[in-house]
Amino acid sequence: MAIFLWLFQYISPITFILGGLYLLEDPEPLALILGGIAAVLGLVVGIVGWADTVPPRWFWIKSSMELAGSRFLTAIGYAIQFFFIPPCVIGLIAYFG
């Protein structure tokens, strides 16, 4: 799970931008429905994977604001990020397919 979260932090900005651009242009109902389903999955991943993203106490090099993040806010963040994955994929298929 930790490896998936590590890889996802690099892929997420790309899917966020491309999926957002696709939704701004012409959102299809299928993209919104699949995005909602993916958001629920992202909520579960955020709740379960929160412990993998919090470093042990002796490795805390984050700022005080980053350390204040809770399991709930992390889960909401992953839900938002996962929401944009299906529109990104559908948009890439529409543009290049």
C-alpha positions, 0 to 999 in steps of 0.5 A, a space after each residue: 500500500 505504501 508503494 502505491 501511495 508513493 507512486 500515486 503522489 506523482 501521478 495524481 497532479 497529472 490526472 487532476 489537471 487532465 481530468 479537470 480540463 476534461 470536466 470543464 470542457 464537456 462533462 459526460 454523465 458517465 465520467 461523473 458517475 465513475 468519478 463518484 465511484 472512484 471518490 468512494 474508493 479514494 475515501 477508503 484508500 485515504 482512511 486505510 492508507 493514512 498511517 502509511 503517509 505519517 512518518 515516525 516521530 523521529 522523522 518528522 520534518 514536515 511543518 506544523 500545518 502538515 502534521 496537523 492533517 487528520 485521517 479525515 482530511 487525508 481521506 477527503 483529499 484522496 477522494 477528490 484526487 480519485 474523482 478525477 481519474 475516470 475523467 482523465 482516462 475518458 478524456 485521453 481516450 476521447 482526444 487520442 482515440 
